[in-house]
Amino acid sequence: MRAAIGLLAIISHAVANLLMPGIYTEVIDVTPGKYQLIGVPQAALNGTVVQLEFTCDPDVELQFETEFVLRSSPCDKEFFNTKETERRQNLIFYFDESNQNHIPDAFDYNQIVYYKSPIQTISCKGSHGRFVFPTANAPMAVKNVTPVHVDRVKRDVGLGSFHTAQNIPRDGIYYMIIKVVGKSFPSNQNDNTNVTISVQWKAPYGFLSAIDWPLLRFYKVMCVFYSALALIWVYYCIKHYRDILRVQYWIGGVIVLGMVEKAFFLSEYATMNDTGSSIDGILEVAEIVSCAKKTMSRVLVIIVCVGYGVVKPRLGQTLNQVAGVGLVYFIFCSIEGIARVSKNSVEATRQKQFAALPLVLTEMIIFYWIFTSLAATIRMLRLKRNDVKLNVYRHFANTLAFSVIASVIFMIWSMTYHILPTCRVDWKELWVDTAFWHLLFCFILVVIMILWRPSQNNQRYAFTPLLDDSEDENDQDEIFNAFSPAYEVLTARTSGSGAESRKLREAEKEQERKDEAIKEDLKWIEENIPTTLADTLIGGLDDNEEFEAKQLEVSKML
């Protein structure tokens, strides 16, 4: 179970940020005697239009040549997850026209879609500072390919963006390599020779990549789902407002934060789909809101598992521990989330993993605390023979167990098909790696809402003194206070016309229980202690009354 908890924590934070821009812009400096290659990958569906645009200073006597290569691959790792040095040599390999029928020997597939544009000469003055690459004179062609070794070549290569006037004929991962060569330069060396390259990938539905597009629809559905949960919860809280428990306020807070979180993510994806670029800072804010929701949800599960308001009237020192763990988790979660969405280069992967390590360790501690506390609470309820509350916690324990099993199964599937393969051909399913954890959280939240829903039977699930728990009989339940409508229900237990008779009945039952315990002890002595030992203990007493008195003393001593 501990191993499963650890794996669940690791895989839940191993999901990379999938959001890719639909419009990419980069500024390069055109220098004499050198050419530059700019490569940009993108996941695109059939019908996607690619446009390439150059912008420079119209007052500068700068002239340069440009051309591009656009090719596909069924493996998303071929273009996305390569290191800086490998990507530089791959740019030269992909742009070389002699390699249009070849692929690196690290991959193995049979066909690609390929296109190489004619050379275009661009004059900054002649084009008034803006040049859009003309429409392709031929469609992209399907070519059979064979693997070859990629030689290590050292060249002056710059990485950057992608853009062209070409239609994508089939779904796939595409790579555009743009070549820029300076031809003539201004006589004044102080003149600006910067050129801005802008690439747009616009699918029939918008600028989102083929990998991110399903998540836009997913977040729309989740916003509707959370809104429905919020309405249902508000309805039941209003209907039974006199019996609201504090734990039910926590549940409502988690629902609201979940709704806000999904709204932020939906806004980010919708903006990217409509404009091709994201609003600065919105993704970071969405991650912080998501961390707040995760923190509150974990605190909710912890206080439920330790039995707050059901088995324990107050948390005591546990309250400080819960608050401390929640604060630490929120800090680590915020650091990991911001690092994940802010670092887009392959070289930042190690930084992301380093930022995720403290969060994973904290997650493991929380999960271990949850399951050990839940086991202790169930054991206590079983000993107290409180079937009503025991039934609730059994259902909750089964839910958590199912969630762990489902998480481990999904983790194995994700590693098998999405992480370990060198050629990941089912890249269209990558959005599931993100969606699964949202769905799993929603499942647990819905179960909690059902088990701890507001109802007229709330007091059956709230804290009440349990059998053999006399030290708690006079404790005041922290769930209620004088400002709560349910305060009257609690005070009615210790006051009123029936309070005297109820206390008398409880005292009589307690005395009967003690008498039964004494009889059981005496019976055990008679049946289990040998006669010789008994004679020694009673010291040869012949009187029957003294013998019984000695037996009573022995039973008390035992």
N, C-alpha and C positions, 0 to 999 in steps of 0.2 A: 504493500500500500504506500509506503514512504517513497519507493522508487517511482511509482505511478504519479504521485503528487509532484515530485521533482520534475519529471518529464513533462507533465501538464504545464507547470510554470514556465519551463524553458520554451516549449513550442508556442505557447500563447504570446511570447514576446519575440519570436523569431520571424514573425511576418513582416516583410519589408514593405515600405511605402510604395504603392503601385502607381500613384498619380504621376503621369508624364505630361509635359506641356504639348499642346498642339501647334503652337507657334514658337519657334526657336530663333533667337537673334544673337549674333556674335560680331564683334568688331575686330578686324585683323589689320595689321600694318603691312602694306605692300612694299617690299624692299628690293633693290636691284640685285640681280644674280641669284635669286632664290625663288623657289615656288613653294606653295603651301597646299596641304591637303586638309580639308575639313570634313570630318565624318560624323553623321548623325543617324542613330537607329530609331525605328518606330514600329509599333505593332499596328498594322492597317488591315482593314477589311476591303473586300471587292467594291470598287466604285469610289475609293478615296482619291481625291485630287491633290496633287503635290505641286506647289508653286515655289519658285525661286526668285528672289529679288535682291538687287545690289543697290546700295545708296552710298554716295560719296560727295565731296565738296564740289559743286558745279563751277567754282572759280579757279580750280586747280587743274593744271595741265597734266593730268594723270591718265594713262592709258594702260589697260591690262587685258589679258585673255583669260577666259574661264570655260570650263567644261565640267561635266559631272557623270558619274556612273551610279546607277540605281540597280540594286540586286536584292534578291530575297533569300530567306533561309527558313526552314521549318523549325529550327532550334533557336529559342530566344537567347540562350546563353552565348551563342556565337558572337552576337553583336553587343549584348548588354553587359555581361559579367566578365569581361576581359580586363587584365591589368593594363596600366598605362603603357609599359614597354611593348606588350603583345599587341595592343591596339595600334600603336604607331607602325609597327612592321606589317600588320594586317591591312592598314590603309593602303600602303604601297602595293601589297599583293592584290587587293580587291580592285584597285584602280587600273592595274596593268591589263591592257586589253588581251594579252596572251593568256590570261588566267580566267577568261570568261567561262571556260569549260572546266575549271578546277575549283576545288574547295580545300581548306586546310585538312590535313590528315587526322586531326583530332575529331573530326565529324564524319559521318557516313550517311549520305542520302543521295538520291539519284538525279533530281531535277531542281533547277532554280528558274526564276523569272529575271531577265537581264535586259538592261538598256544602257547604251552609252550615247551621250548627246554630241552633236557637232560643236566645234570650237566657236565661241562668240568673242569678238573683240569689243571692249567697252571703253568709251571715252567719257570721263566725268563731265567735261564741258559739252560734248556733243549730245549726251543723253540728259542734260539739265540736272545731273546729280541723281537720277533714278533710272534703273534699268530692270525690266522684268524679263526673265528668260522666256523666249518665244515658245509656242506650243510645239511639242515634239512632232517631227516629220514621220515617225513610225511608232507603232505600239511596242510595248515590251514583249520580248520573245521568250519562249520556254526553251531552255537548253539542258541537255544531259551533261552531268558533271561527274568527275572522278576525283578522289582525294589525292593530294600531293603534299610534299613537305614544304613548309613555309620557311624560307631562308631568313636568317636574322640580318636585317639591313639597317644601318644607321643613317638616317637622313634628318634634315630639318623639317619636322612635321608639326603642325599645330592642329589640335582637336577643336571642334566647334559645332557647326550647325548643319541644317539640311533644308532644301527647298528646290523645287523644279516644276516645270510644266509637263506633267505626265500623269496618266491615269493608271491606277493600280488594277490589274486584271484579276487577281485572286487574293484570298486571305493569306497573310503570312507576316513574318518579321522582315522588314526592309531596311536596307542600309544605303544611304546616299553619301557618296564621296565627291566633294567639290574640289576642283583644282583651280588655283588662281596663280597666274604668272604675270609679273610686271613687264610691260613692253617699253614704255617711255615715261619719263619722270620729269617733274618741274625742275627748272634750272635753279630755283631757290630751294635750298635744302630745308629751309624752315617751313615750307608749305606742308600742309596736312596731306599725308598719303594713306590715311585710314579709309577702309572700306567696310561698310556694315552689310553683313549677309543675313538675310531673313528667309526662313523656310517655314512653310505652312503645309500641314497635313489636314485636309478637311474631308471627313467622311460624310456620307449622306445624312447622318444624324447630328453632326457637329464636329468639334475639334478633339474630343476625347479619343484616346487610343483604343484599339480593339480590346485590350486587357482591362482598361478602366471603365469602359462603357457599361458592362453589367452592374457595376457597383452604383452607378447613378440611379438605375431603376431599383436596385436593392435598398438604397437609402430612402427613396420615395416611399416604398412599401413600409419600411421601418418607421418612418415619421407617422404614417397613418396608423400603424399598429400601436405605437406608444401613445398617440393621441386618444385612441380608443381605450387603452388601459387607464389613462388618466381620467377620462370621463366616467368609466365604470367605477373606479376607486372613489372619485368624488361623490358619485351617486350613493354608494354604500356608506360613506362617512357621514353624509348629510342625513341619510335615513336612520342611522344608529348613532347620532352624534352624542347621545347621553352615555354611551358605553365605549367611547374611543379609548384605546390603549396607546401608550407612548410609542411602542414598537410599530404601531400602524402609521404614526407620523413619519417614522423613518422610511417605511415602505413607500409612502407617498413622495417623500423627498427623492428617493432613488428613481422613481418613475419620472418625476419632473426633470431631473438631471439627464436621464436617458433620452427624453424627448428633446431637450436643448442640444445634447451632443449630436444626435442624428440630424437636427436642423442645421447645425454648423457644417457637418460633413456634406449634407445635401447642397448647401449654398456654395461650398467650395467646388464640388464636382459640376454643379450647374453652371457656375461662372466659367470654369475651365472649358466646358463644352460649348458655351456661347461665344466666348471671346478668344479662346486659345491660350490664355494665361491666367494665373491665379492672382487674387488680391493679396498683397503683402501682409503677412501676419495672421491671416484668417485660419490657415492650417495649424499654426502654432496655438492659437486660441482654442481651436477645436480639440487639439490634443490635451490642453490643460483642463478643459471641461470634461473630456473623457476620463482623465485621471481623477478628477473630483468624483465622478460617478463611480469609478472602480473602487476608490477609497471608501466611499459611503456604503457601497454594496458589501464590501468585505467586512466593514465594521458591523453592518446589519447582521450578516451571517454569523459573526463571532458572538454578538450579544444574544442572538437567538440560540446558538449552540450551547452557551454556558448556562442558559436557562433564565436569563433576566426577565423578571415579570411573570415567570411561570413556575420556576423552582426556587429562585432567589429573589427576595424583595429588593435587594440593592446589590450593586456590583462591588462596592467597597474598593479595595486596592486594585481589583481587576479593571476598574474604570480608568485609572491612570495608565495601566498597561495597554488597554485598548486605544486610548487617545495617543499614547506614544507610538505604538505600531502604526496607527493610521497616519500620523504626521510623517513618519519616516517613509512609509509607502508612497504617500503623495509626492514627497520631494524626489525620491528616486524615479517614480513614474513620470513626473514632469521632465526631469533631466533626460531620461531615455526617449520620451516621446518627441521632445524638441530636437534632440540630436538626430533622431531617425528621419524627421521630415525636413531638416535643414541641411543635411549632408547628402548630396546626390552623387558624388564621385565614388568610383570603386575603391579608391584609396581610403575613403572614410569608413569602410566596413569594419575595420578593426576598432575604430573609435566608437562605432555603434555597439559593437559587442562588449566593449569595456564599460560603456554606459549602462548596458542591460544587465551586467553581472550582479551589481548590488540589488537591483530590482528582482531578479530571479531568486536570489537568496532570501530576500524578504518575503517573496511570494511563497516559497517553500515553508518558511516558518509559520506564516499565516495558515496555510493549508493544514500543516501538522497540528496547529492549535485548534483549528476548526474540528478536525476529526477526533482528536483526543477529548475535547470538551463535549462533543456530541455523544461519544461513547459513555462518558461519565454521567451525563444528564440522563441518558436512557437507563443506565444501570441504577441510578437513584430512583427514578420513577418506577422501575420494576420492583425494587425493594419496598417502596412505599405503596405498591399495588394501586397506583393511580392510573386506571385504564384509559381515562379520557385523554389525559395529556400524553400518556405513553403512545397512544395510537397516532397522535399528531406527529410526535418526534420520530416514530417509526417510518411514517410516510416521507418525512423530510430526509431521514438517513438513506432511504431507498433512492430518493431523488439524487442526492449527492453521489451515491455509489454508481448509479447509472451514468451520471455526468462524467465521473472519472473514467469509467470503462469506455464511454463514447469518445472521450478526448484521446485516450491511448490508441484506440482503433483509428481515429482520424489522423493522429500524429504518424502512425505507421504508414497509412495510405499516402499522406502528404510527403513524407520522406522518400517513399518508394517511387512516386511518380513526379514529384515537383522539386526535390532537393538533390537527391543522389544522381539522377540520370545526367549524363553529359549533354545529350541532345533532348531537351524538354519539348516534345512535340505538342503536348496538350496545354499550350500556354493560354488558351482561351479559358481554361478552368482555374487560372491562378486567383481569380477574384474569390473563389470559394475559401481559400486560406484565410481571407479576411472576414468573410461573411459567417463562417462557421462559429467563430467565437462570439459574435454578436447574437446569433441564434441560440447558442448554448446558454448564454447569460439570460436571454429572454425566457427560456424554458424554466430555469431555476427561479427567476423572478415571478413568473406566473404561478408556479407551485407554492411559493411563499405567500402570494396574494390569496390563493385559495385556502391554504391552511390557517392563515392569520387574518382572514377577512373580517371586516366589521359586521357584527351580528348581535342579536339580543342575547346570545349565549356567551358573550365575550368574557364574562366573569368566570366561566368554567375553565378558561384558558389562562386567566390572570393568576397572579400569585395568591394562594390561600395556604394556611398552615396545614402541613401534611402530617399523617399519622407518624408518631414517634419523633416528631420534630418540635418538641415543646419550646425550644429556645427561640423559635421564630413566631410563637403564638402572639406575642405582643409587638412584633415588628410592624412598622408603618410601611406600606407598599409605596415605593418611590415612583411607581408608574402613575399614581394618582396624586392629586393635591387639592387644596381647598378651592382652586379655581376651575377644577374639572367637574363636569356634570356627573361623572361616575364616582365622585368623592362620597356622595350620600350612600351609595351602595356599600362602600367599604366601612363607613362609620356605623352603618346599621348592624354590622356584625358584633360590635362591642357596646352597643347601647340599645335602649328600647325595652319594651315590656317583656320580650322573650329572652333577654340577655341573661337574667338570673337563672332561669330554668335551664337554658342551654349550657351555662357554665357548670351547673350542678350535675347535669347528665354527663358532661365530659369528665368531671371529677370521678363520678361513679364508674365510668368505663375504664378510666385509668387505674382505679383501685382494683377492679376486677382483673385487669390485665396483669397487675403485679402479683395478685394472689395466684393466678394461674401459673405465672413464672416460678413462684416458690414451690408450688406443688410439683411442677415438672422437675425442678432441681432435686427435691426429696426423692422422687421416684427414680431418678437417675442414680442417686447414691445407693438406694436399696438394690438396684439391679446390677450395678457395675462394680461397687467396692466390695472386696472379699470380706468374709465374716471375721477372719483373724485381724485384718486391718481395722475393721469396725470396732472390734473389741478393744484394740489398742487405743483407738480414738476416744472411745467412751470411758476408758480407764476402769473397766470392771463395774460400772454402775448397774445396779439391779433394779433401781426404781424406774418404772416405765416413763414417768413424767420427766425425770432428769435425762433419760435416754432421748426422748423427743426434743428436749431443749438443746442437747448437744448436737443432735442432727440438724436442728435449725441453724446453730452457729456454724457448723461445717458448711452447710449450703450457702450461707452468706459469704463465708470465706472463699468458697469456690467461685 
